[in-house]
Amino acid sequence: MTRSSLIAPALRYTALVLMAMVILVPLGTTVLNGFKTNAEVIANPVALPAVLMWENYGSILGGSAFWTQMLNSTIVMAATTFGTVALASMAAFVFSRIQFWGREYIYNFILIGLLFPTTVAILPLYITLRQAGLLNSLLGVILPQIAFGLPTSILILRGFFAAVPVELEQAATIDGCSRIRFFVGILLPLTRSALAAVAVLVMVGSWNAYFLPLLVLTESTRHTLPLGTAQFQSEFSTNWALTLAYVSLSLVPALLFYLLAQRQMIDGLSKGAIKG
């Protein structure tokens, strides 16, 4: 092997290691500081704890507030993911497999939603939710999240659905398969990697959402984990060790799910890039 053929992989792996350190070092420091006393965190936040303070995590897990917020976040995340994936898959099927007048105009109109983040529409959204009686309701968070997640999800799924050969659908039709049956029984299983990728993106975004729940949810019993973390930090602003322990615990569900679903997400997005 020549020297040039060895330099390129070495540079690539070095860059990957540096990127991993940028992500893992702050995460590991946060978890580690949750096992310290507050004085140790202030004195040296990157040092190892003298004694593991399991009490920091135990006091949080022993309370009801953390579990209530986790339940609220789980409900919002699950409902948002199911609603977004279900509606986006049906819309993407129509835009990719069915010919009708104005299809591209409607599709492009939906994609305009990519240009408008939640913060831009927050005032009319708040007024609409108030008139609908959805303030301080988890449904008031779920429905807007589904709406704002549809453009990206439809954009991803349409490319996958369009890549499925038309001949396959024609053969299924000849065998007596209806369009709905083809969609549910053939198309969705063939594009499960794309569905998994979209689901992971929606789930992570919903789990980390802060601004919309802050606007809609006023009672502490309705708070999601991001809101609960901010509230906990304001109450224990002088106790950094306890605050970092709370932050670490709030990250665990999202990290676990991502680790379990990363293969499907990477596989789905990489296939979409190749097909595109």
C-alpha positions as MATLAB code, in Angstrom:
seq = 'MTRSSLIAPALRYTALVLMAMVILVPLGTTVLNGFKTNAEVIANPVALPAVLMWENYGSILGGSAFWTQMLNSTIVMAATTFGTVALASMAAFVFSRIQFWGREYIYNFILIGLLFPTTVAILPLYITLRQAGLLNSLLGVILPQIAFGLPTSILILRGFFAAVPVELEQAATIDGCSRIRFFVGILLPLTRSALAAVAVLVMVGSWNAYFLPLLVLTESTRHTLPLGTAQFQSEFSTNWALTLAYVSLSLVPALLFYLLAQRQMIDGLSKGAIKG';
ca = [
       0.000    0.000    0.000;
       1.222    3.487   -0.832;
       1.629    6.250    1.712;
      -1.195    8.294    0.161;
      -3.615    5.366    0.492;
      -2.852    5.194    4.232;
      -3.039    8.929    4.918;
      -6.656    9.335    3.762;
      -8.142    6.655    6.108;
      -5.984    7.929    8.973;
      -7.281   11.476    8.502;
     -10.838   10.184    8.228;
     -10.662    8.189   11.464;
      -8.929   11.063   13.252;
     -11.735   13.403   12.266;
     -14.332   10.857   13.436;
     -12.573   10.432   16.792;
     -12.442   14.204   17.291;
     -16.136   14.537   16.442;
     -16.981   11.734   18.867;
     -14.980   13.437   21.614;
     -16.821   16.712   21.022;
     -20.082   14.862   21.724;
     -19.055   12.316   24.345;
     -16.811   14.442   26.572;
     -19.542   16.951   27.576;
     -22.035   14.106   27.974;
     -19.672   12.064   30.131;
     -18.756   15.116   32.195;
     -22.421   15.839   32.851;
     -23.102   12.301   34.055;
     -19.906   12.219   36.136;
     -20.614   15.530   37.850;
     -23.984   14.165   38.892;
     -22.105   11.806   41.217;
     -20.179   14.610   42.944;
     -20.876   17.013   45.706;
     -21.629   20.590   44.730;
     -18.252   21.727   46.101;
     -16.424   19.204   43.912;
     -18.262   20.353   40.810;
     -17.347   23.983   41.450;
     -13.745   23.179   42.352;
     -12.933   20.910   39.396;
     -15.736   19.851   37.032;
     -13.515   17.488   34.993;
     -12.009   15.561   37.921;
     -13.236   12.206   39.169;
     -15.497   12.273   42.247;
     -13.841   11.421   45.565;
     -16.921    9.391   46.546;
     -19.825    8.482   44.298;
     -22.855   10.437   45.495;
     -25.650    8.057   44.546;
     -27.967   10.204   46.635;
     -28.138   12.818   43.854;
     -29.733   10.384   41.430;
     -31.665    8.558   44.135;
     -33.402   11.705   45.361;
     -34.580   12.486   41.843;
     -35.751    8.972   41.043;
     -37.451    8.724   44.412;
     -39.669   11.734   43.719;
     -42.857   11.774   41.686;
     -42.114   14.912   39.637;
     -39.491   13.256   37.426;
     -41.700   10.257   36.616;
     -44.706   12.477   35.889;
     -42.672   14.550   33.470;
     -41.270   11.427   31.830;
     -44.789   10.051   31.390;
     -45.940   13.327   29.829;
     -42.945   13.365   27.481;
     -43.574    9.740   26.528;
     -47.246   10.392   25.749;
     -46.416   13.459   23.661;
     -43.585   11.697   21.848;
     -45.554    8.526   21.096;
     -48.656   10.361   19.884;
     -46.623   12.832   17.816;
     -44.605   10.049   16.200;
     -47.611    7.886   15.406;
     -49.623   10.803   14.015;
     -46.756   12.199   11.948;
     -45.663    8.885   10.452;
     -49.238    7.786    9.717;
     -50.297   11.030    8.047;
     -46.973   11.564    6.260;
     -46.935    8.029    4.842;
     -50.476    8.391    3.484;
     -49.728   11.804    1.994;
     -46.430   10.620    0.526;
     -48.221    7.651   -1.048;
     -50.692    9.957   -2.745;
     -48.016   12.372   -3.970;
     -45.757    9.603   -5.271;
     -48.125    6.969   -6.708;
     -51.361    8.713   -7.718;
     -51.641   11.099  -10.657;
     -54.132   13.970  -10.379;
     -54.338   17.587  -11.423;
     -52.509   20.004   -9.117;
     -50.525   17.296   -7.345;
     -47.199   19.099   -7.590;
     -48.728   22.435   -6.598;
     -50.192   20.942   -3.418;
     -46.943   19.102   -2.674;
     -44.851   22.256   -3.097;
     -47.313   24.186   -0.948;
     -46.830   21.668    1.858;
     -43.055   21.928    1.513;
     -43.287   25.672    2.117;
     -43.792   24.649    5.733;
     -40.070   23.840    5.847;
     -39.382   27.582    5.674;
     -41.435   28.425    8.765;
     -40.195   27.198   12.149;
     -42.469   27.013   15.154;
     -41.242   30.336   16.543;
     -42.461   32.223   13.462;
     -46.041   30.993   13.851;
     -46.125   31.056   17.630;
     -48.560   33.983   18.024;
     -51.323   32.736   15.674;
     -50.712   29.227   16.976;
     -51.234   30.377   20.565;
     -54.447   32.180   19.624;
     -55.735   29.131   17.775;
     -54.963   26.806   20.687;
     -56.628   29.177   23.141;
     -59.778   29.388   21.018;
     -59.830   25.605   20.690;
     -59.433   25.156   24.445;
     -56.174   23.236   24.083;
     -53.990   25.337   26.359;
     -52.481   23.419   29.272;
     -53.263   20.208   27.416;
     -50.869   17.629   26.018;
     -53.018   17.561   22.885;
     -52.160   21.240   22.409;
     -48.517   20.188   22.059;
     -49.103   17.016   20.059;
     -51.188   18.491   17.231;
     -48.809   21.391   16.373;
     -45.816   19.063   16.531;
     -47.499   16.736   14.055;
     -48.300   19.649   11.750;
     -44.749   21.020   11.814;
     -43.267   17.548   11.353;
     -45.274   16.665    8.249;
     -43.325   18.612    5.558;
     -39.979   16.985    6.351;
     -41.531   13.536    6.781;
     -43.465   13.742    3.514;
     -40.354   14.929    1.700;
     -38.349   11.908    2.903;
     -41.048    9.286    2.391;
     -42.114   10.443   -1.052;
     -38.687    9.638   -2.476;
     -38.774    6.143   -1.002;
     -42.308    5.415   -2.181;
     -41.563    6.677   -5.682;
     -38.528    4.368   -5.883;
     -40.713    1.258   -5.538;
     -41.239   -0.064   -9.086;
     -44.616    0.659  -10.637;
     -44.565   -2.855  -12.101;
     -44.831   -4.254   -8.573;
     -48.035   -2.341   -7.961;
     -49.412   -3.364  -11.347;
     -48.676   -7.026  -10.619;
     -50.378   -6.740   -7.236;
     -53.410   -5.120   -8.875;
     -53.670   -7.954  -11.398;
     -53.684  -10.403   -8.488;
     -56.656   -8.580   -7.011;
     -54.825   -6.371   -4.528;
     -56.543   -3.060   -3.869;
     -54.600    0.182   -3.634;
     -55.066    0.371    0.131;
     -53.960   -3.232    0.562;
     -50.900   -2.583   -1.592;
     -50.052    0.440    0.544;
     -50.437   -1.354    3.881;
     -49.284   -4.849    2.991;
     -46.543   -4.258    0.420;
     -45.321   -0.662    0.242;
     -44.959    0.026    3.959;
     -43.015   -3.200    4.693;
     -40.694   -2.505    1.748;
     -39.924    0.996    3.040;
     -39.729    0.206    6.765;
     -36.189    1.614    6.941;
     -37.495    4.985    5.753;
     -40.390    4.825    8.200;
     -37.957    4.039   11.015;
     -35.715    6.950   10.026;
     -38.642    9.369   10.006;
     -39.927    7.981   13.307;
     -36.554    8.470   15.009;
     -36.240   12.040   13.737;
     -39.744   12.874   14.957;
     -39.238   11.161   18.312;
     -35.972   12.922   19.107;
     -37.393   16.283   18.050;
     -40.532   15.796   20.129;
     -38.609   14.588   23.177;
     -36.296   17.625   23.112;
     -39.008   20.180   22.339;
     -39.000   23.057   24.796;
     -40.477   26.259   23.378;
     -43.890   24.910   22.345;
     -44.524   23.022   25.623;
     -43.377   26.121   27.503;
     -46.027   28.151   25.709;
     -48.865   25.646   26.024;
     -48.328   23.840   29.339;
     -48.782   26.038   32.394;
     -49.360   23.554   35.226;
     -46.326   21.706   36.549;
     -48.221   18.403   36.470;
     -48.407   18.742   32.671;
     -44.746   19.567   32.150;
     -42.536   17.477   29.908;
     -38.948   16.614   30.810;
     -37.319   19.649   29.123;
     -39.648   21.944   31.045;
     -39.091   19.977   34.231;
     -35.331   20.218   33.801;
     -35.510   23.993   33.390;
     -37.790   24.301   36.414;
     -35.543   22.049   38.468;
     -32.504   24.106   37.503;
     -34.203   27.328   38.573;
     -35.151   25.817   41.929;
     -31.710   24.316   42.591;
     -29.565   26.863   40.754;
     -26.898   26.743   43.456;
     -26.694   22.948   43.509;
     -24.960   22.098   40.252;
     -24.394   18.446   41.141;
     -28.105   17.794   41.648;
     -29.008   19.767   38.533;
     -26.545   17.825   36.380;
     -27.892   14.562   37.766;
     -31.380   15.623   36.691;
     -30.124   16.565   33.228;
     -28.349   13.211   32.897;
     -31.488   11.256   33.779;
     -33.587   13.258   31.325;
     -31.198   12.296   28.514;
     -31.300    8.554   29.175;
     -34.583    7.658   27.364;
     -33.703    9.560   24.178;
     -30.188    8.107   24.109;
     -31.418    4.564   24.649;
     -33.958    4.811   21.885;
     -31.447    6.352   19.510;
     -28.928    3.601   20.208;
     -31.565    0.966   19.542;
     -32.837    2.599   16.348;
     -29.672    4.151   14.927;
     -29.120    1.293   12.473;
     -32.586    1.709   10.979;
     -32.235    5.492   10.825;
     -28.796    5.446    9.173;
     -29.877    2.700    6.797;
     -33.014    4.593    5.828;
     -31.335    7.949    5.271;
     -28.373    6.441    3.396;
     -30.678    4.531    1.059;
     -32.685    7.673    0.525;
     -29.527    9.576   -0.412;
     -28.522    6.864   -2.888;
     -31.989    6.745   -4.460;
     -32.178   10.519   -4.612;
];
